[in-house]
Amino acid sequence: MKTAEIKRRFLAHFEANGHTIVPSAPLPAIEDPNLLFINAGMVQFVPFFLGQQSPPYTRAASVQKCIRTPDIDEVGKTSRHGTFFQMNGNFSFGDYFKDGAIPLAWELSTKSVEEGGFGLDPERIWATVYLDDDEAYEIWRATGVPPERIVRRGKKDNFWSMGIPGPCGPCSELYYDRGPAYGREGGPEVDEDRYLEFWNLVFMQFERGRGTDKENFEILGDLPAKNIDTGMGLERMASILQGVDNLYEIDEVRPILERAAELTGKRYGARSGQVAAESHPDDVRLRVVADHVRTALMLIGDGVTPANEGRGYVLRRIMRRAIRAMRLLGWQGRALPELLPVARDCMSPSYPELEADFDRISQYAYAEEDAFLSTLRAGTTILDTAISDTKSAGGSTLPGDKAFQLHDTYGFPIDLTLEIAAEQGLQVDQDGFRRLMADQRARAKADAQARKTGHVDLSAYRSALDLGGPVQFTGYSEVARESTVRALLGAGGAPVAAAGEGEMIELVLDATPFYAEGGGQQPDVGRITVGEGLVEVVDVQQPVPGLIVHKARVIRGEVRAGEAGYAEIDVARRRAISRSHTATHLVHQTMRNFLGESATQAGSLNAPGRLRFDFNTPGAVPASVLTDVEQQINEVLLGDLEVRAFITSQEEARRLGAMALFGEKYGEQVRVVEVGDYARELCGGTHVARSAQLGLVKILSESSIGSGVRRVEALVGMDAFGFLAREHLLVSRLAELYRVPAEQVADRVEQTITQLRDAEKELEKLRAQLVLGGAGALAAQAKELRGVAFVGTEAPEGAAGNDVRTLAQEIRGKIDPARPAVVAVAARSGGKASLVVAVNAAAKGRGFAAADLVKGALSGRGGGNADLAQGGGVPASEAANLLAAVEKAVAEAA
């Protein structure tokens, strides 16, 4: 049975049993600061489980795309570890509980294929339950599972949470016995390769707090209602129904593996046992390639691009592991152009958007591989030097700090370092490397922990929401209104009855014209009059969906909860922000017009009079294109197009061609903002009524902010006009100074810069001649220090570093090579003194080394080699002392 068919049957079964089918959220579409990606089917439903939002349905089913990377090193070595996977889930929000979930899972698993089920043999299914969960045990007994195939397990195995504060509860898992060829008899506790888990039923009824591991955490209390969260691993079920050994051999993964084997000349499975743990290293690498290439496809498809931190770093690491595995398998060329199209063909039956978006996906993937191959080449050169230095020093082990530097600074994999070092007969200090890696991870973990907020105490906000329901936002149509203060919150979010002058508080109104920060749009500010009191609103946020909170300072009188008030926003600021937001939509659409649909938004800031727009594109945008973009935007403004916003269904919005943003999760009903027929986008922000109200858009700059992500900054309205007015005055002044028409100013400035550069080059030549002119005379005056010729001199004040080094080498070159010679040149520049020492071959034969002499004079500072070394950073007054120190060291050593 094909994977796509398994998915179809799952959704059909639960739809027939009253469940609403919910689409998969994009992989990065989460607000939880503890998670980089959605890692379980229930993540998008967390607000429902916690009671932060009321679900629009009591039963739901989905097939959720997921990413898990903690066990990335186990990929390929077992039958069950994969980075990307799909989780089929059915959910109950206060509706059915154990007595409903268990029969639903059993029915679909064991019902015949002809009747729409999976047709699993019920005699080969085992169930596990939590230690004291007698209720689940009895339900399984009543369903038909004999006692000997129901196993009680502890918290580590049968109590589920996300691993962080949030919903949790006991669980019951289903395992399928794949037979004696896969391992020992005795059930899941004995062998989890033979007994493969395929379904986990979580009886979600508690909220957990922080803890140290899977077994040690506190239970904060009961959830608002008892819920069901189940997860049936799609890939695991596919491996069972397709009769293959592991998830890498199912129909959505095996073709990638086969193509990698074909390219590398390997024959998959030829030297491995049936159990994943008995696999040959080549088979493990082929599985890594297949898993990681598919994962990279899905991540880039959902808007993630390679980067050095966060989600982008996870993607980069996964891609580099796949490329590295291909190299170890013997493939030296570009791998992704051969493998990524295969992954697309495997996954597009379930996700047709991958086919439509493949040009963008492949651009990022191929560019990342090219960059990594360059890294491998550069890293190999650095490693070769390190190996040479180790051998020259008579060592047999490459230092751990060098291996760590290659890994951390250059992205050079440790396994490649080990391989190349072994080829040269060297070991690597792996203990030292691991110690440095552990130190780095500890620092990163501490930093991450410091940034985490988890599920902070939102009880006050939830109470305010529960008492009055969602706050009505009226700011689309009005800028002031009468309201009632529903709640006042003081320090730490604690409810307060009143607040006096000078206090910072948070106000919840029953309705408000204030826009809460979101979607890149800055919040409104303004004032709220409450009785005799007056507060200044400085920020507006939405800590719980549906609840708008005004952060404010009491500037007069006293403010009390329950009183009537009058809320007024800063109208001039709102209008300026709205102009910027509409301009951002126009920049987005126009960039796509010129660069293609791959130029998708990756972030934005809409502030008064200015905007920042981040977008995905592989390379810099030519200046000529930016000029064309700016001109087209301003032509749209002249067209005075109507700006219209309306609510519609997601399906209708897609039909209309409305743009949605990667990584955003939208509800079934969405708000569409369109500028005439020119731009159409899903958006909850505020906008102008007509495009001409923007006045003018001026693009200031375009730059890189990360791999494959560019940033445009622009001014809007009077801010743009003011900028152009200042530019005009500047050009007019330059035209006056150069006595040329304004259009010739650029040419004259360029000509002046060229002349200055030419003059600087001439000055450099003169300075070099001045510095080097006396090299012969200085060499002729060398002191004799017990058979060693020594020259100590100061370079002319302000001499460049290159000139000082060249002077030392010139003096050394003019001394008879047969005569041991040491040359020391000191220089003063910018209030600091520096020192360069040059030693000839005859002096090296006497045991002199330039690096040692420099470090001796500078108390350990400086660097170089035996021939030439330099250092500095001491006060300029120390220049003569540096020369004296070198002379003394030479005399004593001679």
N, C-alpha and C positions, 0 to 999 in steps of 0.2 A: 504494500500500500504506500503510495507516494506521500511525502510529507505534507504537501498542500491538501491532499485528501483527508489526512488525519486531522488537520486544522479545521477543514470544512465540517467533518462529522462531529467534532467536539462542539463547535459553535451551534450547529443544528440541534444537537441533543439538548443543550441548555436553553436555547431559544424556545424549543418545544415545551420546556418545563418552566416557562414564565420569566426567563432572564432577558434583560436588555443587553444587546451586543454593543460593547464599547470599543472603539478603535484603539489600537496601540498608541501610546504617547511616544513622541520622539525620545531617543536614548538620553539626551541631556536635559529633557524637559522637567526639571525638578527645582524646587525652591529650597530644599533641605541642604544646609551648609555642610552636613556630614557626608553627603554622597556626591560623587562626581557624575555618576550615571544611574539610571534606573537599574536596580539589581534584583528586582522581584516584581511579580505581577501585581502585587497589591500597592506598590509605591504611589501610583497616581490616585489611589483611593484613601490614602492616609488621613486627609482632612475629614472624611466621612467616619472613619473608625474612631478618630479622636473627638468627634462631635464638634469640630470647628465649622463644618458646613453640613447642611441638610442634603442628603443625596437625592437626586431627582428620580431615583428608582430604589426599590428595596432588594432587587436581585439583579446581578450583572454578570456577564461573562466576557472574557477578552483573550486575545493572544498577544502578549506583551513582549516586545523586543527588550532584551536584558544584556548587561555587560557585568562580568565579575572578573577581577584580576588578582585578588589575593593569592590564588593558587596557580598563577601563570606558569610557574616552573614545573607544575605537574601536567601541563598540557601535553598530550601525546603519550604520556607514560601510563595513564589509566584509561578505562573505558568511559569515564563519566565526567572528566574535567574539560571544559571548553570556555573560552573567553566570551564569545557571543552565543546566546542561546535564546530560545523562544519559550515562554511560559504560558501554557494554557491555564486559565484560572476561572473559577466560578466563585461568586461573592454574594454573601447575604448580609444586609445591613439591618440588624434587628429583626429579621424575618425568621427563616428556619435556622436550626442549629445542628447539633450532632445527628439527631434522628432524621434530618433531611439530607445532610451532606453525604453521609456514608452510603445510603442506598443509591444516590445519584451517581456516585463514582463507581460503585460495584456494577450497576446496570450498564453503563457505557462500556466499561472494561470487558465485561463477559458476554454482552449481547452479541449475537452472531453478526458477521459481516453483511449478510443478506438483509438483516433487519436494521442496518445502519450503525452497528456497534463495532468494536475492535476485535471481537471474537477470541479473547484470551481464554486459555484453559483455566477454569476456576480452581482446579486441583493443584495448580502451580503458583497460585497467588498467596503470599504471606502478608499479614498485617502487623504493625507494631503500634503500641499505645503507650502513653505516659504512665509512669509507675503506679500512680494511685487513681488512674482514670477508669474506674469500674464501669462508668456509663458507656464509654466508647467500646470497652471490651464486650459488654453485653449486647450492644447493637451489632457488632461484628458477628457474635455468636448467632444472633437471630437472623442475620443476613445469610448465614450458611458457612462461615469460615470455622473450621474445627479448632478447639482450644490449642492443639499442638502447633498450629500455624499462626497463633496470635502471641506476640512477644511483647513483654513489658520492658521498656527501656528508660534510662534516666534523663536528666535535664539536658545533658550534652546532645543527645540524639533526638529526643522527643518533646522538647519545649522550644517553641520557635519565637525568634524576634529578629529584627533587622541587624542586630549586633550593636545597636545604638539606642538611646532613649526613644520610645515610641510604643506602638501596639505590640502585644505579645500574647502567648497562650500555649497550652498543651497542644500537641499535634498527634496525628495518626498517619503512618506512612504505609504505602502499598509497595510490595516487592514482587518481582517475577523471577521464578526459578528457571534459569536458562539451561540447567542440566549439568551433569558431572563433568563434561568436557571443560567447563569454565571454573571449576574449583571444588572445594570441599562441601560435603553435605552438612546440614545443621542449622540453616536459616541465616538471616541477615547479620546476626551477631558473630557468626563464624566466618562468612565470606561475602563481601558486598560486590565482588565481581560476578560471582555466580548468581547471587540474589540481587538483582538490579532494581534499585528504587525507581519508580516511575510516577508516583503521585504522592503528594503531601497535603493532608487535610489539617489546616490550622484552626483550632477552636479559639478564636481571638476574643478574649474577654478581660484582659488586664492591660495596664500601662506600666511599662518598665522604666526604671531610672538608669543612672549610670552604673557601670560595673567594670570588672577587669577582664572577663572572658565570657564564654558561652554559659558557664554555670554559676558565676558569681555576679549577681546584680540584684538590685532591690526592686520590689514590686510597689509601685506608687499607689495602686488602687485599681478599682474596676473601671472599665470603659463605660461610657453612657449606655451602651447596649451590648448584648452578646452578638458576635458577628462570625461569619464564616469566610475564610480566605483559603482557597485551595490552589495548588500549583501542580499541573501535570507537565513534566518536561517533554516538550515536543520532540526534541532530538532523541531522547531516551526511548520514547514510545516508538519512534520511527526505527530505531535500531532493533527493537524487539520484533516489530511487525515485518520488517524487511529481512529478518534473519541474518543480520550482520553482527560482527563481534563488538563493534563500538560505534560511537556517534560520528567518528571520522569517516565511516564507510557508508553513511546513508546517502540518499540521492542528492541532497543539497550540498554535500561536502566532497564525496568520493571523486567526482570529475576533476576537481582542483588538484587533489592528491595524485590522480592518474597523470595529469598533465605535467606536474612537477617531476614525477617518476620518469616520464618519457623524456623530458628535457635533460635530466641528469643521468639517464641510462641505468636507473635502478629498477628492480622488480619488486614491487610492494608485497610483503608477506612471505617472500621466498625463504627468509632465514629467521622467522619469528614463530613463536607458539601462538595458540589460539587466545590465550589470556594476555591482556595488554601488558602486564608486568613482565612478560617473557619476550618482549619485543626487541628486535635488533635496533641499534642506534639509528640506522638509516631510516627505518620505519617510523621511529619516534620523530625524526626530523621532518619526514614527509607529512606527518599528521600536524606538526607545528605549523608548517607552511600552509596547509589547507585551512586549518582553524584561523590562523592570523590573517590570511588574505581575505577570507570571508568577513572577519571582524572589521578589518580596515575599510572594506567596501561599505558595510552598514554604518560605521561611524561617520565616514565622510559624507555618505548619503544623507545623514541626519544633521549635517552642518558643522561637524567637528573638523578642524584642520590641524596639521602637525604644528607643534609648538614646544617650548622648553618648560612649560609648567601646566598644571591642571589637566584638563581633559586632553588638550593637545599633546601633552607629554605622554600620556597613556597611549594615544594613537601612535605617536612616534616610536615608542618602545616596541609596540606590537609589530609595526612595519619592519623595524630594524631586526627584530628576532626572525621574522620570516625571510628577509633578504640574507641574513647571516646563515640561516639553516640551508638555504639554497647554495650558498658558497661552500659550506661544509660538505654538501652532497656532490660538489664538483662543478657546479654551474658558475661560470665567471661573468656572464653577460647580464644584461638588464632582465630581471625576473618578472616584475609586475606587468609589463606589457603583454607577457605570455599568459599570466595567471589571472589577472583581474577580470578580463572579459569572460573567462570561464566561470568565475564566481558570479558575475552579473547574470549569466545565462541560467545558473542554478537557482538564484534567488528571485529573479524577476517574475516568475509565475505567481509568487506570493506578494511581491512588492514591485508592481509595474513601474513605479516612479524611478527605480534604479536604471531602467532602460532609458527613460526620457532624460535623466540627469547625468548620464554616464560621461559625457564630455567634460563636465565640471569635475566629477569625481576623479576621473583618470588624470586630469591636469595636475591636481594636487598630489595624487599618488605617485605619478611618474617623476614629478619634480623632487619629491622627497627621496625617492630611491636614488636619483642622480646626485643629490646632495650627500647622501650617506655613502655612496661609492667614493665620492671625493674625500669624505672623512676617513674612510678605510685607507685610501692611498696616503693621505697626510699622516694618519696614525702609524701606518707601517713605517714611514720614513723616520718618525720620532722614535719608534720602538727599535728600529735598526741601530740608531745612534746610542740608545740606552744599552742595548746588547753589546755593542762595540766597547762602550765605556766599562761595562761590567767585566768583559773579558780582559781588557787592557789592564784593569786593576787586579787581575788574577782571581776574580770572584766566579762563583758557579751558580749564584742565585740572584735573579733580578729583584731589586728592592720592592717591597709592597707599596711604598709611596709613589714609585714610578708607575706601577700598574694602576694604582688608584688615579693618578693624574691623567693617564691615558683614558681611563674610563670616564672620569668626572668632567674633565675639561674638553676632551676631544670626542667623547661618545664612542670610544673604542672598546668593543666588548672584551671582557676578561677572558672568555674562552678562546678568543682569537689570540690574545696575548700569550696564553698558556701554550697554544698550538705552535706559534711561531718561535717562542722561546725554546720549546722542546726540540724543534728542528735544528736549533743552534746549540743544542747540548746543555741548555740552562734550565734550571728550575725557577719558579716564581714564588716569592714569599707570600703565599696565599693567606697565612695567618695575619700578617701585617695588612694585607689588602682587605680582608674581612673585618679587621678591627677598625680600619678607617671607614669602611662602608657602614659598619654598625654605628660609629660615632655620628656619621652624617645622617643616618636614619633616625637616630635618637634626637638630633637637633631638629630634623624635619617634623618628627612626631610631636615634639614639644611646641614647635611653631604652629602646627595644625591644631593641636589641642587648645592653644591659646586663642585661636581664631574661632573654634567651634562654639556654637551657642546651643546646639541640640534643640529639643523641644522645650524652650524656656517656658516659665510659668505664664501662660496666657489666660489664666482663670479669670482675671479681672476683665480682660477684653471679651472673653467668651460670655461672661455674665452680662456685660453691657449689650452684647449681641442678642443673647437669649431673652433679655428683658424687653427689648424693643424691636428686635428683628433688624434686618439690614438697614443701614443709613441711606436715605434717598439722596442721590447726587443730582442737583438741579443746575449745575454750572454750565451745561450745554446751552441753556436758554436764558439764564439770568446770572447777574453778578452780585446780587444782594437779596436777602430774604429774611423774614421772621422765622425764628426757630426756637426750640426748647432745649435746654441743656439736659440731656438724658443722664449723663454721668460726668463726674470730675475724678481724675486720677492724679495722685501726687507722686512723690518719690517712690521708685520701685514698682510703680503700677498699682499702688494701694488706693482703694476708693477713699475719697474725702468728701465731707459735706460742704466745705467752703474753703476759699483761698483768698489771701489778702495781698495788698500791694507789694510788688517785688518778687512774688513767688512764681516759680515755673510750674505749670500744670498741663494736663492733657484734658481736652474737652471732647465729649461725644455729643453731637447734636442729633435731633431726630431727622433733620434734612439740612443739607449744606450746599452752597455754591462753590465751596473750596475744592479744588482738584488735588487729589492725593498723588504724590510722586509715583510715576510708573510709566513704562513704555518709553523710557528715555526723556520724558517730559518732566521738568522741574515742577515742584509743587507751587500752589498759590500761596501768597501771604496777604495779610490784611488785618482787619480789626473785627472784634465781636463785642457788642455792648450787651451786658447782662445786668438788668436792674440799674443800680447806681454804679456798677462796676464796668471797667473797660479792659479788655485784654488785647495784646498785640500777637497775632498769629505769626510764628516764625517758620513753621514746618507743618506739613500735612502728610500722614502716612496711613497705610492700611495694614495693620499688624495681623489681622484676621480677615479673611475674605468677607466682604460685605460690611466691614466696620471701618468708617473713616474717623481718624483721630487727629485733632488739632493740637499741636504742641504750641504753647503760648506763654507769655509773661503777663501777669496782672500789672497794669500800669496806673490804674486808678480804682479806688474803692474796694469792694469785696464782691466776689463771684460765688454764687451758691448753686448747687445741683437742684434741678427741678424748676428753675426760674426761666422765664421767657427771655429771649435775646434777639439781637438783630446782627446778622453776619454780613460783612461787606469785604469783598476781595479788592486787592490793588488792581484796578482796571487797566491802567497803563502797562503794568507788568504782564498781566494775563494776555493782553492783545499782542505784546511783543513776543511772548512765548508761543502763542498760537500762530503767528506769522512764521516763526522759526520751524514749528512742527509741520506746517503745510509745505514749507520750503524743503524740509527733509524728504517728504514724500516725492517731491518733484526731482530732487537730486537722485534719489533711489531709482526712480523710473528712467531718468535720462541716462544714468550710468549703465543701466541694463540695455538701453537703446543702442549705446555706442560700444559697449564691451561684451554684450551677450547676457543671457539669462543667468550665467554663473556668477555675475556680480551681485551677489545677494547681501542683504544687510547683516552685519555682525555686531551691531551696537550703535547707539546714537545718544546725543545729548541735545535737548531743545531748551535753550536758555533765552532770556530777553535779548533780542537783537543778534543772536549768533547761534550757530549750530555746529555740531560735530557728527560726522557720518562715517562709520566704519563699515567696510564691505570686503567680501572675499574676492580676490583676483590674484593670479599667480605672480604678476610683475607690476612694475611701476606704470602709471598711466601717463602717456606722452603729453607734453605741454599743449600740443596742438589739439588733442582730444579734450583736455580740460577747457580750452577756449571754446570749442564747439559745444561742450556740455553747458557751459555758462550761458552762451548765446541762446541755445535752445530753451533753457529754463526761462530766460527773460522774455523770449518770444511768447511763451505760454502766459506769462504775467500780462503782457500786452493784450492777449486774447480775452482777458477778463472772464475766465471760465468760472462757472458756478461750482462751488465746493459743497458737496452734499453728503450727509451721513445717514445711514439707515441700518436697521436690524434685519437680519435674514438668517437662514440656516447655513450651516457649513457647506452642505452640498450645493446650494444655490450660489454661494459666494465663490466656490471653485468653478462652477459653470460660467460665472461672469468673468472669471480670470483674475479675481482679487488675489494679491500677493499676501502670503503668510510668511512669518519669520521662522527660520530654523531654530529648533530648541524651545519653541513656545507651544504650550498646550492650550487649545481653544475649546470652549464649550460647544454644545450643539447649536446654540444661537450666538451669532457673532455680529459685531458692528463693522460695517464697511464704510470707508471714507473714500470718495472719488472726487477727482478734480476734472470736471468735464468728462470727456472720454479719454483723457491723456493718462491719468494715473488712478489706480484702484487698489486699495490695500486694507487689510484687517487692522483696525486701530481703535483704541478706547480714548484717545487724547482729544484735545480741543483744537479747533482750526478756524481759519477766517471764513467769511461767507463767499468771497470771490477771489480769484487768483490775483487780480490787479491790486488788492489791498496789501500785498507783499511789497509793492513798490519797486524793489530792486534786490537781486541776489548777486553777491560778489564772492567768488571762490578765492580764498587767500592762499591755501597750500594743499599739497597732496604728499603724503609720506607713508613710510612703512611703520607699522606698530607690532609686527610679528610675521612669522612665516606665512605668506599667502594672504595677509590681511593688511589693507591699506586704509588710510584715514584722510578724509577731506574736511577741511574747516572752512566755514563761510560766514559772511555777515549778511544780515537781512534788513531791509527797510532803511530807516534813518542812519543806523550804524553803518550800513554799506555806503550810503551817500556821504557820510562824514569821512569815511576812509578814502573814498575817491577824491573828495575835496582836498584832503591833506596830501594825497599823492599828486594832485594837480599843482598845488603850491610848491611842492618839492621839485617837480619837473620844471616848473616855470623858473624857479630860482637857479637850477642847474643850467637851464637854457640861457639865462641872463649871464651867468658866470662864464660859460663857454662861448657866448655870443653866437649861438646857432639857433635855428628853429627847434621847437620841442621835439619833432620827430627825429632829429639828428643827435639828441642827447645820448641815447644808448650807445651809438657808434663812437662818440667822443669819449665817453666814460671807458668803453672797452679799449680804445686806443691809449688812453692815459694809463690804464692798468697794465697794458702790454709794455709801455715805455718804462713804467716803474719796475716791472719784473726784469726787464733787460738791464736796467741800471743796477738792480740788486745782484744780478749774476756777475756783472762787471766788478762790483764792490767785493763780492766773494772771491773772485780771482785775484784782485789786488791784495785782499787780506791774506789769502793763501800764499801769495808770493812774498808778502812781508814776513809772514810766519816762517816760511821755509827757506827764505833767502840766506839765513845765517846757519843752516844745518851743517855745511861743510866746515865752517870756522869752529862751530861748537864741537864737532867730532875731532878736529885737530887739537883742541884744548882739553881732551879727555884726561881725567886724573888717573894715576896708576895706583890701584889699591891692591897690593900684594898679588900682582899678576893679572888683575882684572881692570879693564878700562871702564871708568865710570864717568857719565855725563849727567849732571843735575842742573836743570835750567827752568826758568819760568817762561811760558808763552806770553805774547803781548796781551795786555788787558782786553777782555771781551772776546778772545779767540774762540771760534766755534769748536765743539767737541770733535768733529771730524778732522779739523785742522790740527788740533793738539795731537790726536793719534797719528796723523800723517807725519807730523814733525818728529815724533819719537821714532817712528819707523825709518824716516829719512836719515836721521842722525845715526841710528844703528847701521844702516846700509852703507854709510860712508866710513865706517871703521873696518879695518882689515878683518875679514871673516875668520882668519886663523887666531885672532886675538880675542879672548873672552871679553864680552862687553855687556854692560847694563846701562840703559838710558832711562832717566826719570824726568818727566816733564810735568810741572805743576801749572795750573791755570786758575785765574780769578774771573768770575763772572756772576753778576747778580748777587753780590755779597757772599758767595760761596766759593770754596776752593775745591779743585778736583786734581786727581793725580793719574798719570798714565805711565806705565813701566813697560819697556821693551827689552827682551833678552835675546842674544843671538845663540846660534847652535853651540858654539864653543863654550859659552857660559853655562848653557844647559848641561853640557857634559861635565861641568864642574859642580853640578847640583843646584844651580840657581833656577828659580821658577818665578816668572813675572807675577802670577796670581798670589804666591806666598808673600812676595815683597810688598805688594799693594795692601793685602790684608794685615800685614805686620805694621805698616805705617798708619792704617786707618782702623786699628783695633778690631779687626775681623770683618770689616765691611769691604765691599768691592767684589769683582768677579772677572773671570777671563780664563786663560790657559797659561801654559808654561812660557809661550812666546810673547804674548801681549795681554795686558790686564789693565783695568781701570777701576776707579772708585771716587767717591767724593761726598759732598753734603756737609762738610765742616766749614766753619767760618773762614772768610777770605784771608784773614790775618794768619791762618795756619799754613799758608802755602809754603813758606820757607821751611817751616818745621817738618813738613811732609818730605821735602827733598833731603833734609838732614837725616831723617829717620831711615830713609832708603840707603843713603850713603853709609850710615853707621852699620846697618844690617849687612851690606855687601862687604864692608871692611872686616867685620867679625867673622863672617862665613868664609871669606877668602883665606 
